[in-house]
Amino acid sequence: MTITNQELRARRERAVARGVATSTPIFADRALNAEVWDIENRRYIDFAGGIAVLNVGHRHPRVMAAVQAQLERFTHTAFQVSAYESYITLAERLNLLAPFSGPAKTIFFTTGGEATENAVKIARAATGRTGVIAFCGGFHGRTLLASAMTGKVRPYKKPFGTLPGEVYHIPFPDGDITVDDSLKMLGFVFAADIDPSHVAAIIIEPVQGEGGFRVAPPELLHRLRQICDAHGIKLIADEVQSGFGRTGRMFAITHSGVEPDLVAVAKSMGGGLPLSGVIGRADLMDAVGPGGLGGTYAGAPLACAAALAVLDIMEEEDLPARANVIGERMRARIMQLHEDTTLLPISAPRGLGAMIAFDILHAHGDVRLRDNAAAAICAKACDKGLILLSCGVQGATIRILVPLTASDEIIDEGMDIIEQVLAGGC
């Protein structure tokens, strides 16, 4: 007997803690490239990519073959017990891709939150300091330190009591907040809360993910680099969502020309398998002694094999360039929707490469966001066969993370559904 989505939802409610949310009411059965079929055999176009995990698409043949080959050798030893070549080879290749000059080293973990937390641990060990500066609207993970660095209270902080201290937030430039405003607030933090000589790191997403796909102005990144250099602070680029070709470059921060000290990576690096890491300047990375970093599943053999295949795909299919083509196509279409006064009012598109978003507005010609309107748009899109995600501090932003391997026809079909939903209002 075929099970239904409704039956599985009932089982989920009885068996799974409600703290983990699911943005769609469907249960996946199989997937290929940019398409997903649920357990009722209904087809969906995937504009979510597993939250930016599937830049090379679902079940890319190169990834599948690499994982299968590794399965026939071994699945786990723990790198801390018996090391293996794929971990080292992957580190070597990422070191060559590092978005900074000079020698680099890499260490692997499992989740994005582990990557951002370990980047801070490395910065603290290298500087002998403990303070961290982060940005309002930023998202760095759900573990305790990562939650403390995340610049949004609900739902990430409110229920959990006291979070790790010495984490300070400043506004992210957007709308009425300028780069000068942000840095003025940083000056206030230095004057009132923590001297810069006690700050280990400033962490920033070059393009905010959960915060609404807001691009960090190059001026901000350059001035942060100057401040870090002046005070011995380490600059951490959180590329967990924006990395691996998504923005038209391997890493989003390279658009600015600014070199970070440490880079947190995850999501699309593993091609669907859990893998994260920190790429950093070699002298910083070696500030932590043996045993100070790691994890039982960190840099798992299957994930390393998949990641090596991902890097091959990125290079051979030139997916960063494809991201720019996809981005131009989507921006043009979203601008048409933005200018069509018969549709629900939306903002002009923003983002880099194929990391694209737009906001739901109160009215045409208005700049005010319609709070919490994006969820209804995503729900209606799902009803029509499109998996779409919301984001943004006010819940008014639609983000698009279609696999970079998606065809133009699939992309156009997904955009047609967005137009249909906007025509129906919310």
ZAMARGU-4260 file (C-alpha; in steps of 0.2 Angstrom, whole numbers, plus 5000, padded with zeros to 4 digits):
<rodrens>
0) 5000/5000/5000 | 5007/5017/4995 | 5009/5029/5010 | 5004/5047/5008 | 5011/5064/5013
5) 4997/5066/5025 | 5000/5049/5034 | 5019/5053/5036 | 5015/5071/5043 | 5005/5062/5056
10) 5019/5050/5060 | 5031/5064/5060 | 5021/5074/5073 | 5021/5059/5085 | 5039/5054/5083
15) 5050/5069/5079 | 5053/5084/5090 | 5044/5100/5084 | 5060/5110/5086 | 5065/5105/5069
20) 5054/5114/5056 | 5050/5108/5038 | 5046/5122/5025 | 5035/5111/5014 | 5022/5098/5018
25) 5029/5085/5006 | 5040/5070/5009 | 5054/5066/4996 | 5055/5049/4987 | 5068/5053/4974
30) 5077/5067/4965 | 5088/5071/4950 | 5097/5087/4946 | 5084/5101/4949 | 5069/5090/4951
35) 5061/5081/4966 | 5047/5068/4967 | 5037/5065/4983 | 5031/5049/4990 | 5014/5052/4980
40) 5025/5053/4964 | 5021/5071/4961 | 5035/5081/4953 | 5043/5097/4960 | 5055/5109/4953
45) 5069/5112/4966 | 5073/5131/4969 | 5079/5127/4986 | 5094/5115/4983 | 5093/5108/5000
50) 5096/5126/5007 | 5111/5129/4995 | 5119/5111/4997 | 5116/5105/4979 | 5125/5117/4968
55) 5129/5102/4957 | 5111/5096/4958 | 5104/5080/4965 | 5113/5064/4962 | 5126/5071/4950
60) 5133/5055/4941 | 5151/5060/4946 | 5147/5062/4964 | 5137/5046/4964 | 5151/5036/4956
65) 5164/5044/4968 | 5154/5039/4983 | 5150/5021/4977 | 5169/5019/4974 | 5173/5024/4992
70) 5159/5013/4998 | 5168/4998/4991 | 5184/5002/5001 | 5178/5008/5018 | 5165/5020/5026
75) 5174/5026/5042 | 5190/5025/5052 | 5189/5042/5060 | 5203/5053/5053 | 5210/5054/5071
80) 5213/5036/5071 | 5218/5030/5054 | 5220/5044/5041 | 5216/5043/5023 | 5222/5051/5007
85) 5205/5059/5001 | 5205/5070/5016 | 5223/5076/5012 | 5219/5078/4994 | 5204/5088/4997
90) 5213/5100/5009 | 5227/5102/4996 | 5214/5107/4983 | 5205/5119/4994 | 5221/5127/4999
95) 5225/5131/4981 | 5208/5139/4980 | 5209/5149/4996 | 5203/5167/4993 | 5219/5174/5001
100) 5238/5175/4997 | 5251/5165/5006 | 5251/5147/5012 | 5235/5139/5018 | 5229/5124/5028
105) 5212/5116/5030 | 5203/5106/5043 | 5186/5097/5040 | 5171/5095/5051 | 5153/5090/5048
110) 5141/5105/5049 | 5141/5123/5045 | 5139/5127/5064 | 5155/5117/5067 | 5164/5127/5054
115) 5160/5144/5061 | 5163/5139/5079 | 5180/5131/5075 | 5185/5146/5065 | 5182/5156/5081
120) 5192/5144/5091 | 5206/5145/5079 | 5206/5164/5080 | 5205/5164/5099 | 5220/5152/5099
125) 5230/5162/5087 | 5227/5179/5096 | 5225/5174/5114 | 5209/5184/5114 | 5191/5180/5116
130) 5179/5193/5109 | 5169/5191/5093 | 5160/5204/5083 | 5146/5199/5071 | 5132/5207/5062
135) 5113/5209/5064 | 5104/5198/5052 | 5119/5186/5051 | 5116/5167/5053 | 5131/5156/5058
140) 5122/5140/5065 | 5112/5133/5079 | 5125/5127/5091 | 5127/5138/5106 | 5142/5149/5101
145) 5135/5149/5083 | 5118/5154/5090 | 5126/5168/5100 | 5135/5174/5084 | 5118/5173/5074
150) 5110/5191/5073 | 5092/5186/5075 | 5083/5181/5092 | 5068/5172/5086 | 5068/5157/5083
155) 5087/5154/5086 | 5090/5162/5103 | 5074/5165/5113 | 5071/5149/5122 | 5089/5144/5126
160) 5093/5156/5140 | 5111/5163/5142 | 5122/5160/5127 | 5141/5161/5127 | 5147/5179/5131
165) 5159/5191/5123 | 5149/5191/5106 | 5144/5208/5100 | 5133/5213/5086 | 5133/5228/5074
170) 5120/5233/5061 | 5123/5227/5043 | 5122/5240/5030 | 5105/5240/5022 | 5092/5253/5017
175) 5094/5268/5029 | 5109/5260/5037 | 5125/5265/5028 | 5143/5258/5030 | 5148/5273/5040
180) 5133/5269/5052 | 5139/5251/5054 | 5157/5256/5058 | 5151/5270/5069 | 5142/5257/5079
185) 5158/5246/5079 | 5167/5261/5087 | 5153/5262/5100 | 5156/5244/5104 | 5175/5246/5105
190) 5172/5261/5117 | 5158/5254/5128 | 5159/5235/5128 | 5176/5228/5123 | 5193/5235/5118
195) 5199/5230/5101 | 5214/5222/5109 | 5202/5209/5117 | 5193/5205/5100 | 5199/5189/5092
200) 5188/5190/5076 | 5175/5199/5066 | 5164/5186/5057 | 5154/5191/5042 | 5144/5183/5028
205) 5149/5191/5011 | 5131/5188/5006 | 5119/5186/5021 | 5109/5170/5019 | 5095/5169/5032
210) 5096/5188/5034 | 5089/5191/5016 | 5103/5188/5003 | 5109/5206/5007 | 5126/5208/4999
215) 5140/5216/5010 | 5146/5232/5002 | 5164/5231/4996 | 5168/5247/5006 | 5162/5238/5022
220) 5173/5223/5019 | 5188/5234/5014 | 5186/5245/5030 | 5184/5229/5041 | 5200/5223/5034
225) 5209/5239/5038 | 5202/5238/5056 | 5207/5220/5058 | 5225/5224/5052 | 5226/5239/5064
230) 5221/5230/5079 | 5227/5212/5076 | 5209/5205/5074 | 5206/5190/5062 | 5193/5192/5048
235) 5182/5177/5046 | 5172/5175/5030 | 5157/5164/5033 | 5155/5156/5015 | 5144/5141/5021
240) 5129/5147/5010 | 5138/5158/4998 | 5153/5147/4993 | 5157/5135/4979 | 5151/5144/4964
245) 5135/5150/4970 | 5139/5169/4967 | 5148/5167/4951 | 5165/5165/4960 | 5171/5150/4970
250) 5169/5161/4986 | 5159/5177/4987 | 5171/5187/4996 | 5182/5188/4981 | 5170/5199/4972
255) 5176/5213/4984 | 5195/5210/4982 | 5196/5208/5001 | 5207/5194/5008 | 5200/5186/5024
260) 5211/5176/5037 | 5199/5161/5039 | 5185/5155/5028 | 5171/5144/5035 | 5164/5132/5021
265) 5151/5118/5021 | 5134/5115/5012 | 5138/5113/4993 | 5156/5107/4996 | 5149/5089/5000
270) 5137/5088/4985 | 5124/5082/4997 | 5134/5073/5010 | 5138/5081/5027 | 5154/5090/5026
275) 5161/5107/5032 | 5178/5115/5035 | 5189/5130/5039 | 5202/5136/5026 | 5214/5148/5034
280) 5231/5155/5034 | 5243/5142/5038 | 5251/5151/5053 | 5234/5153/5061 | 5228/5136/5058
285) 5243/5129/5067 | 5240/5139/5082 | 5229/5125/5089 | 5239/5109/5095 | 5235/5091/5091
290) 5219/5086/5098 | 5212/5103/5100 | 5201/5102/5084 | 5192/5088/5076 | 5177/5076/5077
295) 5172/5058/5076 | 5164/5060/5059 | 5174/5076/5054 | 5180/5074/5036 | 5171/5057/5033
300) 5178/5047/5019 | 5162/5047/5009 | 5160/5065/5011 | 5178/5069/5005 | 5176/5058/4990
305) 5160/5067/4986 | 5168/5084/4988 | 5183/5080/4977 | 5170/5075/4963 | 5161/5092/4967
310) 5177/5101/4963 | 5180/5092/4947 | 5162/5096/4942 | 5164/5114/4946 | 5180/5115/4935
315) 5174/5104/4921 | 5157/5112/4919 | 5163/5129/4924 | 5148/5131/4936 | 5154/5148/4943
320) 5151/5155/4925 | 5135/5146/4924 | 5129/5154/4940 | 5132/5171/4932 | 5121/5165/4917
325) 5107/5159/4928 | 5108/5175/4938 | 5106/5186/4923 | 5092/5176/4917 | 5083/5176/4934
330) 5086/5195/4937 | 5079/5199/4920 | 5063/5189/4924 | 5061/5196/4941 | 5063/5214/4935
335) 5048/5210/4923 | 5038/5204/4938 | 5043/5219/4948 | 5037/5231/4935 | 5021/5222/4932
340) 5008/5232/4942 | 4995/5218/4939 | 5005/5206/4951 | 5008/5206/4969 | 5021/5220/4972
345) 5039/5214/4974 | 5056/5222/4975 | 5069/5222/4961 | 5081/5207/4963 | 5097/5207/4973
350) 5111/5196/4976 | 5127/5190/4967 | 5127/5177/4953 | 5114/5164/4956 | 5111/5169/4974
355) 5095/5179/4970 | 5081/5186/4981 | 5067/5198/4981 | 5055/5205/4994 | 5036/5205/4995
360) 5031/5224/4997 | 5016/5233/5004 | 5012/5241/4987 | 5019/5245/4970 | 5032/5259/4972
365) 5033/5257/4991 | 5049/5251/4999 | 5040/5244/5015 | 5041/5225/5017 | 5026/5215/5019
370) 5031/5206/5035 | 5029/5187/5036 | 5022/5187/5018 | 5035/5176/5010 | 5029/5160/5019
375) 5012/5161/5010 | 5020/5163/4993 | 5031/5148/4996 | 5016/5137/5001 | 5007/5142/4986
380) 5022/5139/4975 | 5023/5121/4982 | 5005/5118/4978 | 5010/5122/4960 | 5025/5111/4960
385) 5039/5123/4965 | 5050/5121/4981 | 5054/5138/4986 | 5062/5146/5002 | 5059/5162/5012
390) 5071/5171/5022 | 5075/5189/5029 | 5073/5196/5046 | 5055/5202/5043 | 5050/5186/5034
395) 5046/5195/5018 | 5060/5188/5007 | 5060/5175/4993 | 5077/5167/4990 | 5082/5156/4975
400) 5095/5143/4976 | 5092/5132/4961 | 5106/5120/4957 | 5119/5127/4945 | 5117/5112/4934
405) 5098/5116/4931 | 5093/5118/4912 | 5086/5135/4906 | 5070/5126/4903 | 5068/5120/4921
410) 5073/5138/4927 | 5060/5146/4916 | 5047/5133/4922 | 5050/5138/4940 | 5049/5156/4936
415) 5033/5154/4927 | 5026/5146/4943 | 5032/5161/4953 | 5023/5173/4941 | 5007/5162/4943
420) 5008/5164/4962 | 5011/5183/4962 | 4996/5184/4950 | 4985/5176/4963 | 4991/5187/4978
425) 4993/5182/4996
</rodrens>
